[in-house]
């Protein structure tokens, strides 16, 4: 599991204290009970079962509506740099304006070791275009989605080549070339969709069910963002 420092504002004590147990097939109840800050205790299989299925609609999607990369904690390093710093196998030196010098990273999508931060992209595990219904979100919600450092599974540093191969494809259209990483990728995808209350289209749902059957049904705790 990747571990990343939480840089955004802490959740309120009242919200963070709530822990919900979500059994398989509880999609409707989960949708009705969603409150930002609640923690949902579930499993990979149950979380996939609970994802709402709907035809994909990217109407109104504009990438520039998702403001990124921001410097949420005003420490001089934006979201991209924070991810690179958190995921470095060998820490880089941090220069003026948070320029990263040296360092080493493992691109988990394709098992490449990279020693130049400029060769890496920070990928939204669930692409911005996959944020179904985000055109109706507030600008603050879209910005929070695009810079989600509170959820370690939401953003990942990978080779620019693999990120651009993926583009805005979902799991039915693209999977990491590194097959050993695919269960982690499917889990991360499911966690992010659960966290933000996003739907899956039928092909996406079918792919998640089919491929996750070969993965461990690991326990998950997801903090709802909205």
C-alpha positions in Angstrom: 0.0 0.0 0.0 1.2 3.5 -0.8 1.5 5.9 2.2 1.2 9.6 1.7 1.0 12.4 4.2 -2.4 14.1 4.5 -2.0 17.7 3.5 -5.5 18.9 3.2 -7.6 20.1 6.1 -8.5 17.4 8.6 -11.9 15.9 8.7 -14.2 17.1 11.5 -14.0 14.8 14.6 -17.7 14.1 14.4 -17.5 12.9 10.8 -14.3 11.0 11.2 -15.7 9.0 14.1 -18.5 7.4 11.9 -17.8 3.9 10.6 -20.3 2.1 8.4 -20.3 -1.6 7.6 -21.5 -2.0 4.0 -22.5 -5.5 3.0 -22.5 -6.7 -0.6 -25.6 -5.4 -2.6 -26.0 -2.3 -0.4 -25.6 0.1 -3.3 -29.0 1.9 -2.8 -28.6 2.3 0.9 -25.0 3.6 0.5 -26.1 6.2 -2.0 -28.8 7.4 0.3 -26.6 7.6 3.4 -23.5 9.3 1.9 -22.1 12.0 4.0 -18.7 13.6 3.3 -16.2 12.4 6.0 -18.0 9.2 6.8 -15.8 6.1 6.7 -17.2 3.0 4.9 -15.8 -0.4 6.0 -16.2 -2.9 3.2 -14.3 -5.3 1.0 -13.2 -5.2 -2.6 -15.9 -7.5 -3.9 -18.7 -5.7 -1.9 -17.4 -2.3 -3.0 -17.5 -3.3 -6.7 -21.1 -4.7 -6.2 -22.1 -1.4 -4.6 -20.9 0.9 -7.4 -24.0 2.3 -9.2 -24.1 1.3 -12.9 -25.2 3.9 -15.4 -24.5 4.7 -19.0 -21.4 6.8 -19.3 -22.1 10.5 -19.9 -19.2 13.0 -20.3 -21.5 15.8 -21.4 -20.0 19.1 -20.2 -16.6 17.6 -19.4 -13.8 20.2 -19.7 -10.4 19.3 -18.3 -9.6 22.9 -17.4 -12.7 22.9 -15.0 -10.6 20.7 -12.7 -8.0 23.1 -11.3 -4.7 21.4 -10.7 -1.9 21.3 -9.5 -2.4 23.5 -6.4 -0.3 24.0 -3.3 -2.9 23.2 -0.7 -0.6 23.6 2.4 1.3 26.6 1.0 4.7 24.9 1.5 6.0 25.8 -1.9 5.3 22.3 -3.4 2.2 21.7 -5.5 0.2 18.5 -5.6 2.4 16.9 -8.4 5.6 17.5 -6.4 4.0 16.2 -3.2 3.2 12.9 -4.9 6.6 12.7 -6.4 8.2 13.3 -3.0 5.9 10.8 -1.2 6.5 8.0 -3.7 10.3 8.4 -4.3 12.2 5.2 -3.7 15.3 7.4 -3.2 14.4 10.9 -2.1 15.4 13.8 -4.4 16.9 17.0 -3.2 14.4 19.9 -3.1 15.6 23.1 -4.7 14.2 26.5 -5.2 10.5 26.6 -6.1 10.3 22.9 -5.1 12.5 21.8 -8.1 13.3 18.1 -7.6 16.9 17.1 -8.2 18.0 13.5 -8.5 15.9 10.8 -6.8 14.6 7.5 -8.0 11.0 6.3 -8.7 9.4 3.0 -9.6 6.6 3.4 -12.1 4.3 0.7 -11.0 2.2 0.7 -14.2 5.1 -0.6 -16.2 7.8 -1.6 -13.7 10.2 1.1 -14.9 12.8 2.7 -12.6 13.2 6.4 -13.4 15.8 8.8 -12.0 14.5 12.1 -13.5 11.3 13.6 -12.1 10.7 15.1 -15.5 10.1 11.7 -16.9 7.2 11.0 -14.6 3.6 12.1 -14.7 1.2 12.1 -11.8 -1.8 10.2 -12.9 -5.4 10.5 -11.6 -6.1 6.8 -11.1 -9.7 7.5 -12.1 -9.2 10.0 -14.9 -10.9 13.4 -14.6 -13.1 12.5 -17.5 -14.4 9.5 -15.5 -15.8 11.7 -12.8 -19.3 11.2 -13.9 -21.6 14.1 -13.2 -18.7 16.4 -12.2 -20.1 19.1 -14.5 -22.7 19.6 -11.8 -20.2 19.8 -9.0 -18.9 23.0 -7.5 -15.6 24.3 -8.6 -14.2 23.5 -5.1 -15.3 19.9 -5.4 -13.7 19.5 -8.8 -10.5 21.1 -7.5 -10.5 18.7 -4.5 -11.0 15.7 -6.8 -8.1 16.8 -9.0 -5.7 17.3 -6.0 -6.9 14.5 -3.7 -3.9 14.0 -1.4 -6.2 12.7 1.4 -6.7 9.4 -0.4 -3.4 7.6 -1.1 -4.9 5.6 -3.9 -6.2 8.6 -5.9 -2.9 9.8 -7.4 0.2 8.0 -8.5 3.6 8.8 -10.0 4.2 6.8 -13.1 6.2 7.0 -16.4 4.9 9.6 -18.8 4.7 6.9 -21.4 2.3 4.7 -19.5 0.2 7.6 -18.4 -0.3 8.9 -21.9 -1.1 5.4 -23.1 -3.8 5.2 -20.5 -5.1 8.8 -21.2 -8.8 8.9 -20.0 -9.6 5.2 -20.6 -11.4 3.2 -18.0 -10.6 -0.4 -16.8 -12.5 -2.0 -19.7 -10.2 -0.2 -22.1 -6.8 0.0 -20.4 -4.9 -1.9 -17.7 -1.3 -1.4 -16.5 1.2 -3.4 -18.6 2.7 -4.8 -15.4 0.3 -7.6 -14.8 1.3 -8.1 -11.2 0.1 -4.6 -10.4 -3.4 -5.1 -11.9 -5.2 -6.2 -8.7 -3.9 -3.1 -6.9 -5.0 -0.9 -9.8 -8.5 -2.4 -9.8 -8.7 -1.9 -6.0 -7.5 1.7 -6.3 -10.0 2.4 -9.1 -12.8 1.0 -7.0 -11.8 2.9 -3.9 -11.7 6.2 -5.8 -15.1 5.6 -7.4 -16.6 4.7 -4.0 -15.0 7.7 -2.3 -16.4 10.2 -4.8 -19.8 8.5 -5.4 -19.0 7.9 -9.1 -20.9 5.4 -11.3 -19.5 2.8 -13.6 -20.8 1.9 -17.1 -21.8 -1.7 -17.8 -18.5 -2.7 -19.6 -16.6 -1.2 -16.7 -18.7 -3.1 -14.1 -18.3 -6.3 -16.0 -14.6 -5.9 -16.2 -14.2 -5.1 -12.5 -16.2 -8.2 -11.6 -14.4 -10.5 -14.0 -10.9 -9.4 -13.2 -11.3 -8.9 -9.5 -12.4 -12.5 -9.1 -8.7 -13.4 -9.4 -7.7 -10.9 -6.7 -7.9 -11.1 -2.9 -11.1 -9.9 -1.4 -9.2 -7.5 0.8 -10.9 -5.4 3.5 -11.2 -1.7 2.6 -11.9 1.4 4.6 -13.0 4.3 2.4 -13.5 7.9 3.5 -16.3 9.5 1.5 -15.4 12.8 -0.1 -19.0 13.7 -1.1 
